């Protein structure tokens, strides 16, 4: 039997500096974004909406202020 795993906000205990939340444009999506706002994240840019032929899919980027962002990896172009 193959187990299917869908990642959600609660799957990540580590606070990341950037998150892109996607999913159907419904109350659950809004609750996920609201939960991250309650954790100190800020909206980053405008939401994006797309229609997949069946439903509207939303995307919203969020950033966590004051999180150290690592520099480029050694040997990568600057």
DSSP file (Angstrom, degrees, kcal/mol; ACC not computed):
  #  RESIDUE AA STRUCTURE BP1 BP2  ACC     N-H-->O    O-->H-N    N-H-->O    O-->H-N    TCO  KAPPA ALPHA  PHI   PSI    X-CA   Y-CA   Z-CA
    1    1 A X              0   0    0      0, 0.0     2,-0.5     0, 0.0     0, 0.0   0.000 360.0 360.0 360.0 133.2    0.0    0.0    0.0
    2    2 A X        -     0   0    0      2,-0.0     2,-0.5     0, 0.0     0, 0.0  -0.807 360.0-143.9 -95.1 130.6    1.3    3.4   -0.9
    3    3 A X        -     0   0    0     -2,-0.5     2,-0.4     2,-0.0     0, 0.0  -0.810   9.0-148.0 -96.1 131.3    0.9    6.2    1.6
    4    4 A X        -     0   0    0     -2,-0.5     2,-0.5     2,-0.0    -2,-0.0  -0.824  10.6-161.4 -99.6 136.0    0.2    9.7    0.3
    5    5 A X        -     0   0    0     -2,-0.4     2,-0.6     2,-0.0    -2,-0.0  -0.969   6.6-166.9-122.4 124.6    1.4   12.7    2.2
    6    6 A X        -     0   0    0     -2,-0.5     2,-0.2     0, 0.0    -2,-0.0  -0.949  22.5-133.2-108.5 120.3    0.1   16.2    1.9
    7    7 A X        +     0   0    0     -2,-0.6     2,-0.3     3,-0.0     3,-0.0  -0.482  28.2 179.3 -72.6 138.7    2.3   18.8    3.5
    8    8 A X    >   -     0   0    0     -2,-0.2     3,-1.7     1,-0.0     4,-0.3  -0.841  45.3 -97.7-130.1 170.7    0.6   21.4    5.6
    9    9 A X  G >  S+     0   0    0     -2,-0.3     3,-1.5     1,-0.3    -1,-0.0   0.875 122.1  58.3 -56.4 -38.8    1.8   24.4    7.7
   10   10 A X  G 3  S+     0   0    0      1,-0.3    -1,-0.3     3,-0.0    -3,-0.0   0.632  89.6  73.7 -71.3 -12.1    1.7   22.3   10.9
   11   11 A X  G <  S+     0   0    0     -3,-1.7     2,-0.6     1,-0.1    -1,-0.3   0.657  89.0  67.7 -72.1 -14.2    4.1   19.7    9.3
   12   12 A X    <   +     0   0    0     -3,-1.5    -1,-0.1    -4,-0.3     4,-0.1  -0.907  51.6 175.3-115.2 109.4    7.0   22.2    9.8
   13   13 A X        +     0   0    0     -2,-0.6     2,-0.3     2,-0.1    -1,-0.2   0.783  63.4  84.7 -80.4 -26.6    8.1   23.0   13.3
   14   14 A X  S    S-     0   0    0      1,-0.1     2,-0.6     0, 0.0    -2,-0.0  -0.592  83.5-126.6 -77.5 132.1   11.0   25.1   12.1
   15   15 A X        -     0   0    0     -2,-0.3     2,-0.2     2,-0.0    -2,-0.1  -0.703  27.9-155.4 -79.5 119.9   10.1   28.7   11.3
   16   16 A X        -     0   0    0     -2,-0.6     3,-0.1     1,-0.1    48,-0.1  -0.647  20.2-128.9 -94.6 151.9   11.3   29.4    7.8
   17   17 A X  S    S+     0   0    0     -2,-0.2    47,-2.0     1,-0.2     2,-0.4   0.747  94.2  28.1 -70.3 -23.7   12.1   32.9    6.5
   18   18 A X  E     +A   63   0A   0     45,-0.2     2,-0.4    23,-0.0    45,-0.2  -1.000  64.9 178.6-142.1 136.8    9.9   32.4    3.4
   19   19 A X  E     -A   62   0A   0     43,-2.7    43,-2.8    -2,-0.4     2,-0.5  -0.998  15.3-158.8-137.0 142.9    6.8   30.4    2.8
   20   20 A X  E     -A   61   0A   0     -2,-0.4     2,-0.5    41,-0.2    41,-0.2  -0.965  16.7-162.1-119.2 111.4    4.6   30.0   -0.3
   21   21 A X  E     +A   60   0A   0     39,-2.6    39,-2.3    -2,-0.5     2,-0.3  -0.807  14.0 175.1 -97.1 130.2    1.2   28.7    0.7
   22   22 A X  E     +A   59   0A   0     -2,-0.5     2,-0.3    37,-0.2    37,-0.2  -0.932  16.6 105.0-132.0 156.2   -0.9   27.1   -2.1
   23   23 A X  E     -A   58   0A   0     35,-1.8    35,-3.3    -2,-0.3    -2,-0.0  -0.888  68.9 -34.5 158.9 176.4   -4.2   25.4   -2.2
   24   24 A X  E     -A   57   0A   0     -2,-0.3     2,-1.9    33,-0.2     5,-0.4  -0.276  65.5-108.3 -56.0 142.5   -7.9   25.7   -3.1
   25   25 A X  S    S+     0   0    0     31,-2.5     2,-0.2     4,-0.1    31,-0.1  -0.551  78.6 114.1 -77.0  84.8   -9.3   29.2   -2.5
   26   26 A X  S  > S-     0   0    0     -2,-1.9     4,-2.0    32,-0.0     3,-0.2  -0.775  85.0 -79.2-142.4-175.7  -11.4   28.2    0.5
   27   27 A X  H  > S+     0   0    0     -2,-0.2     4,-2.3     1,-0.2     5,-0.1   0.838 124.8  57.2 -62.1 -34.0  -11.7   28.8    4.2
   28   28 A X  H  > S+     0   0    0      2,-0.2     4,-2.1     1,-0.2    -1,-0.2   0.911 106.1  49.3 -64.1 -42.3   -8.9   26.2    5.0
   29   29 A X  H  > S+     0   0    0     -5,-0.4     4,-2.2     1,-0.2     5,-0.2   0.938 111.9  48.6 -60.8 -46.6   -6.5   28.2    2.8
   30   30 A X  H  X S+     0   0    0     -4,-2.0     4,-2.7     1,-0.2    -2,-0.2   0.877 110.1  52.0 -61.9 -37.7   -7.4   31.4    4.6
   31   31 A X  H  X S+     0   0    0     -4,-2.3     4,-2.4     2,-0.2    -1,-0.2   0.877 108.0  51.8 -66.7 -37.4   -7.0   29.7    8.0
   32   32 A X  H  X S+     0   0    0     -4,-2.1     4,-1.7     2,-0.2    -2,-0.2   0.927 113.1  43.8 -64.2 -45.2   -3.5   28.5    7.0
   33   33 A X  H  X S+     0   0    0     -4,-2.2     4,-2.2     1,-0.2    -2,-0.2   0.929 113.8  51.0 -65.4 -44.4   -2.5   32.0    6.0
   34   34 A X  H  X S+     0   0    0     -4,-2.7     4,-2.2     1,-0.2    -2,-0.2   0.884 106.9  54.9 -60.7 -38.9   -4.1   33.5    9.1
   35   35 A X  H  X S+     0   0    0     -4,-2.4     4,-0.9     1,-0.2    -1,-0.2   0.893 108.8  47.5 -61.7 -40.5   -2.2   31.0   11.3
   36   36 A X  H  <>S+     0   0    0     -4,-1.7     5,-2.3     2,-0.2     3,-0.4   0.879 109.0  53.7 -69.3 -37.1    1.1   32.1    9.8
   37   37 A X  H ><5S+     0   0    0     -4,-2.2     3,-1.4     1,-0.2    -2,-0.2   0.897 106.2  53.7 -61.7 -38.5    0.2   35.8   10.3
   38   38 A X  H 3<5S+     0   0    0     -4,-2.2    -1,-0.2     1,-0.3    -2,-0.2   0.776 103.9  57.0 -65.3 -25.8   -0.5   34.9   14.0
   39   39 A X  T 3<5S-     0   0    0     -4,-0.9    -1,-0.3    -3,-0.4    -2,-0.2   0.436 130.7 -92.9 -85.1  -0.1    3.0   33.4   14.2
   40   40 A X  T < 5S+     0   0    0     -3,-1.4    25,-0.6     1,-0.3    -3,-0.2   0.390  79.2 139.9 106.7  -3.1    4.6   36.7   13.0
   41   41 A X  E   < -B   64   0A   0     -5,-2.3     2,-0.4    23,-0.2    -1,-0.3  -0.350  38.8-146.4 -69.4 155.7    4.8   36.2    9.3
   42   42 A X  E     -B   63   0A   0     21,-3.1    21,-2.6    -2,-0.0     2,-0.0  -0.941  24.2-100.2-122.1 146.3    4.0   39.1    7.0
   43   43 A X  E     -B   62   0A   0     -2,-0.4     2,-0.5    19,-0.2    19,-0.3  -0.382  32.5-156.4 -62.0 141.9    2.3   39.0    3.6
   44   44 A X  E     -B   61   0A   0     17,-2.7    17,-0.5     1,-0.1    -1,-0.1  -0.916  55.9 -33.0-125.6 102.2    4.9   39.3    0.8
   45   45 A X  E    S-     0   0A   0     -2,-0.5     2,-0.2    15,-0.1    -1,-0.1  -0.197  94.3 -44.9  80.4-176.9    3.4   40.5   -2.4
   46   46 A X  E     -     0   0A   0      1,-0.1    15,-0.3    -3,-0.1     2,-0.1  -0.519  61.9-101.6 -87.3 154.7   -0.1   40.0   -3.8
   47   47 A X  E     -     0   0A   0     -2,-0.2     2,-0.4    13,-0.1    13,-0.2  -0.377  32.6-139.4 -69.6 157.3   -1.9   36.7   -3.8
   48   48 A X  E     -B   59   0A   0     11,-2.5    11,-2.0    -2,-0.1     2,-0.4  -0.941  14.4-164.0-117.3 142.7   -2.0   34.7   -7.1
   49   49 A X  E     +B   58   0A   0     -2,-0.4     2,-0.3     9,-0.2     9,-0.2  -0.975   9.6 174.3-127.3 141.8   -5.1   32.9   -8.4
   50   50 A X  E     -B   57   0A   0      7,-2.2     7,-3.5    -2,-0.4     2,-0.5  -0.973  25.4-133.6-140.6 154.3   -5.4   30.3  -11.1
   51   51 A X  E     -B   56   0A   0     -2,-0.3     5,-0.2     5,-0.2    -2,-0.0  -0.953  10.8-168.3-111.4 123.6   -8.2   28.1  -12.4
   52   52 A X        -     0   0    0      3,-2.2     4,-0.1    -2,-0.5    -1,-0.1   0.235  58.6 -91.1 -96.1  14.6   -7.3   24.4  -12.9
   53   53 A X  S    S+     0   0    0      2,-0.2     3,-0.1     1,-0.1    -2,-0.0   0.176 122.4  42.7  97.0 -16.8  -10.4   23.5  -14.8
   54   54 A X  S    S-     0   0    0      1,-0.4     2,-0.3     0, 0.0    -1,-0.1   0.627 119.7  -0.2-125.8 -37.7  -12.3   22.5  -11.6
   55   55 A X  S    S-     0   0    0     -5,-0.0    -3,-2.2   -31,-0.0    -1,-0.4  -0.956  73.7 -91.6-152.4 166.0  -11.6   25.1   -8.9
   56   56 A X  E     - B   0  51A   0     -2,-0.3   -31,-2.5    -5,-0.2     2,-0.5  -0.724  35.7-156.1 -85.3 130.4   -9.7   28.2   -8.1
   57   57 A X  E     -AB  24  50A   0     -7,-3.5    -7,-2.2    -2,-0.4     2,-0.3  -0.926   9.5-158.0-109.1 130.3   -6.2   27.6   -6.7
   58   58 A X  E     -AB  23  49A   0    -35,-3.3   -35,-1.8    -2,-0.5     2,-0.3  -0.754   8.7-169.6-108.6 153.9   -4.7   30.4   -4.5
   59   59 A X  E     +AB  22  48A   0    -11,-2.0   -11,-2.5    -2,-0.3     2,-0.4  -0.994   5.2 178.4-140.6 137.3   -1.0   31.1   -3.7
   60   60 A X  E     -A   21   0A   0    -39,-2.3   -39,-2.6    -2,-0.3     2,-0.3  -0.977  17.4-145.6-141.9 126.9    0.3   33.6   -1.1
   61   61 A X  E     -AB  20  44A   0    -17,-0.5   -17,-2.7    -2,-0.4     2,-0.3  -0.695  19.4-175.1 -88.2 143.5    3.9   34.3   -0.2
   62   62 A X  E     -AB  19  43A   0    -43,-2.8   -43,-2.7    -2,-0.3     2,-0.3  -0.984   7.5-159.4-136.4 147.3    4.8   35.2    3.4
   63   63 A X  E     -AB  18  42A   0    -21,-2.6   -21,-3.1    -2,-0.3     2,-0.7  -0.935  15.3-136.1-126.2 151.6    8.0   36.2    5.1
   64   64 A X  E >   - B   0  41A   0    -47,-2.0     3,-0.8    -2,-0.3   -23,-0.2  -0.922  29.4-131.7-106.3 110.1    9.2   36.1    8.7
   65   65 A X  T 3  S+     0   0    0     -2,-0.7     3,-0.1   -25,-0.6     0, 0.0  -0.184  84.0  23.5 -59.9 152.8   10.9   39.3    9.6
   66   66 A X  T 3  S+     0   0    0      1,-0.2     2,-0.5   -49,-0.0    -1,-0.2   0.747  82.7 138.0  65.2  27.8   14.3   39.2   11.3
   67   67 A X    <   -     0   0    0     -3,-0.8    -1,-0.2   -50,-0.1     2,-0.2  -0.911  58.8-116.7-102.3 128.7   15.2   35.7   10.2
   68   68 A X        -     0   0    0     -2,-0.5     2,-0.6    -3,-0.1   -51,-0.1  -0.437  25.6-149.6 -65.1 129.1   18.8   35.3    9.1
   69   69 A X        -     0   0    0     -2,-0.2    -1,-0.1   -52,-0.1    -3,-0.0  -0.896  17.6-123.5-101.9 123.5   19.1   34.5    5.5
   70   70 A X        -     0   0    0     -2,-0.6     3,-0.1     1,-0.1    -1,-0.0  -0.318  26.5-117.1 -65.7 148.7   22.1   32.3    4.6
   71   71 A X        -     0   0    0      1,-0.2    -1,-0.1     0, 0.0     3,-0.1  -0.128  49.5 -63.7 -73.4 177.5   24.4   33.7    1.9
   72   72 A X        -     0   0    0      1,-0.1    -1,-0.2     4,-0.1     3,-0.1  -0.296  62.6 -97.4 -63.8 149.3   25.0   32.0   -1.4
   73   73 A X    >   -     0   0    0      1,-0.1     3,-2.3    -3,-0.1    -1,-0.1  -0.319  51.0 -86.3 -64.8 148.9   26.7   28.6   -1.2
   74   74 A X  T 3  S+     0   0    0      1,-0.3    -1,-0.1    -3,-0.1     3,-0.1  -0.337 116.1  19.2 -58.4 131.9   30.4   28.4   -1.8
   75   75 A X  T 3  S+     0   0    0      1,-0.3    -1,-0.3    -3,-0.1     2,-0.2   0.340  94.8 123.4  90.0  -7.0   31.2   28.2   -5.5
   76   76 A X  S <  S-     0   0    0     -3,-2.3    -1,-0.3     1,-0.1    -4,-0.1  -0.599  72.2 -95.1 -87.0 152.0   27.7   29.5   -6.6
   77   77 A X              0   0    0     -2,-0.2    -1,-0.1     1,-0.1    -4,-0.1  -0.318 360.0 360.0 -63.9 145.7   27.5   32.6   -8.8
   78   78 A X              0   0    0     -6,-0.1    -1,-0.1    -3,-0.1    -2,-0.0   0.394 360.0 360.0-106.4 360.0   27.0   35.9   -7.0
